[in-house]
Amino acid sequence: MRRSLGREILEPLIGLIVLLLFLSIANFFVPKTGNLLFLDILYFFNVNLTFLISLTFVTLINSILWHFSFPFNILAPISGSVLGALIVILIYNIWLIILNFFNVILYVPIDAITIFGTTALLGQDLKAK
C-alpha cells in the first residue's frame, strides 16, 4: 500500500524540525560540558547543517517524484542518484570525523570509489538494454 503524498511531505520535514530542536538544545549545553566527543560531534553537525538541510530537501523532492505515476516521475531516478551521492558524501564526512577523533591516518581512495560506482551504474544500464 502506498503512503499518501501528505505523509511523504511531512516525514522529512518533521525529521528536520526534530534535528534542529535537538541541535539547539545541544548547543545550549555546550558551556556546561567539557566532553570532547560531545563537542566534536556537535561541531560536525553545526558545520554540516546546511548540507543536512539540503539533504532533507533532496529527500523530500525524491519522495514526491517517486510518488507520481510514469509520465510525471521521469526525474525520480535522477533525484535518487543525487540523493545517493549526497548520502555517500555524508558517510565520508562521518568517516573523517571518526578518524579525526581516534587520531588515525587512513587514506580512502575516493576517486576509486567514484570510478567503481560509475562503472557499476553504467554496467547496470548496459545490462538493461
DADA-V28228 format. One record per residue. N is the residue number from 0. RES is the residue in one letter. PSI is psi in whole degrees, -180 to 180 (none if undefined). OMEGA is omega in whole degrees, 0 to 359 (999 if undefined). D_LAST is the distance of its C-alpha to the last C-alpha in Angstrom with 2 decimals. Layout:
N_RES_PSI_OMEGA_D_LAST ; N_RES_PSI_OMEGA_D_LAST
This chain:
0_M_134_181_30.02 ; 1_R_146_176_28.98 ; 2_R_157_181_31.39 ; 3_S_159_181_33.10 ; 4_L_-34_177_32.30 ; 5_G_-39_178_35.78 ; 6_R_-36_177_35.20 ; 7_E_-32_180_31.91 ; 8_I_-40_187_34.01 ; 9_L_-34_185_37.13 ; 10_E_-50_178_35.85 ; 11_P_-34_180_34.71 ; 12_L_-39_176_37.79 ; 13_I_-40_176_40.13 ; 14_G_-40_178_38.64 ; 15_L_-42_180_39.29 ; 16_I_-41_178_42.83 ; 17_V_-42_177_43.56 ; 18_L_-46_179_42.34 ; 19_L_-36_178_44.55 ; 20_L_-49_179_47.44 ; 21_F_-37_180_47.26 ; 22_L_-39_178_46.91 ; 23_S_-38_176_49.97 ; 24_I_-42_179_51.96 ; 25_A_-38_177_51.02 ; 26_N_-28_177_52.07 ; 27_F_-34_183_55.35 ; 28_F_3_181_56.08 ; 29_V_-47_181_55.43 ; 30_P_-20_185_59.15 ; 31_K_-8_183_60.17 ; 32_T_154_177_58.00 ; 33_G_13_181_57.99 ; 34_N_119_183_55.01 ; 35_L_-35_178_52.83 ; 36_L_-44_177_49.70 ; 37_F_-44_181_50.12 ; 38_L_-39_179_50.74 ; 39_D_-43_179_47.73 ; 40_I_-41_178_45.36 ; 41_L_-40_176_46.95 ; 42_Y_-41_178_46.68 ; 43_F_-46_180_42.96 ; 44_F_-37_179_42.43 ; 45_N_-40_180_44.72 ; 46_V_-39_184_42.98 ; 47_N_20_183_39.47 ; 48_L_-44_179_40.53 ; 49_T_-36_177_38.79 ; 50_F_-42_179_35.59 ; 51_L_-36_177_35.90 ; 52_I_-43_178_36.61 ; 53_S_-36_176_33.57 ; 54_L_-39_178_31.48 ; 55_T_-43_182_33.00 ; 56_F_-32_174_32.21 ; 57_V_-38_175_28.55 ; 58_T_-42_178_28.45 ; 59_L_-47_179_30.19 ; 60_I_-42_180_27.83 ; 61_N_-43_179_24.78 ; 62_S_-41_179_26.49 ; 63_I_-43_181_27.40 ; 64_L_-38_178_23.96 ; 65_W_-18_181_22.41 ; 66_H_-29_183_25.33 ; 67_F_164_178_24.49 ; 68_S_-179_197_22.36 ; 69_F_-60_189_19.17 ; 70_P_-24_185_20.34 ; 71_F_-14_180_22.53 ; 72_N_26_184_20.43 ; 73_I_-25_179_17.77 ; 74_L_0_182_19.37 ; 75_A_-43_178_19.52 ; 76_P_-33_179_16.62 ; 77_I_-44_178_18.23 ; 78_S_-32_176_21.61 ; 79_G_-38_178_20.45 ; 80_S_-36_175_19.33 ; 81_V_-43_178_22.68 ; 82_L_-41_178_24.47 ; 83_G_-41_178_22.95 ; 84_A_-40_178_24.08 ; 85_L_-37_178_27.48 ; 86_I_-39_176_27.86 ; 87_V_-40_177_27.21 ; 88_I_-41_178_29.86 ; 89_L_-43_178_32.21 ; 90_I_-39_178_31.85 ; 91_Y_-40_177_32.53 ; 92_N_-38_176_35.60 ; 93_I_-40_177_36.83 ; 94_W_-42_180_36.42 ; 95_L_-39_180_38.54 ; 96_I_-34_177_41.24 ; 97_I_-45_178_41.48 ; 98_L_-37_178_41.85 ; 99_N_-38_181_44.40 ; 100_F_-40_181_46.41 ; 101_F_3_180_46.68 ; 102_N_46_179_47.30 ; 103_V_135_176_44.60 ; 104_I_113_182_43.03 ; 105_L_124_182_39.50 ; 106_Y_125_176_36.93 ; 107_V_117_182_33.38 ; 108_P_86_184_30.95 ; 109_I_-29_177_29.06 ; 110_D_-40_179_27.37 ; 111_A_-38_178_25.95 ; 112_I_-41_179_24.73 ; 113_T_-44_180_23.06 ; 114_I_-41_178_21.37 ; 115_F_-44_180_20.28 ; 116_G_-42_178_18.92 ; 117_T_-43_179_17.00 ; 118_T_-40_179_15.55 ; 119_A_-41_179_14.65 ; 120_L_-43_179_12.94 ; 121_L_-36_177_10.95 ; 122_G_-41_177_10.18 ; 123_Q_-37_179_8.98 ; 124_D_-43_180_6.80 ; 125_L_-33_179_5.39 ; 126_K_-33_182_5.51 ; 127_A_-27_182_3.83 ; 128_K_none_999_0.00
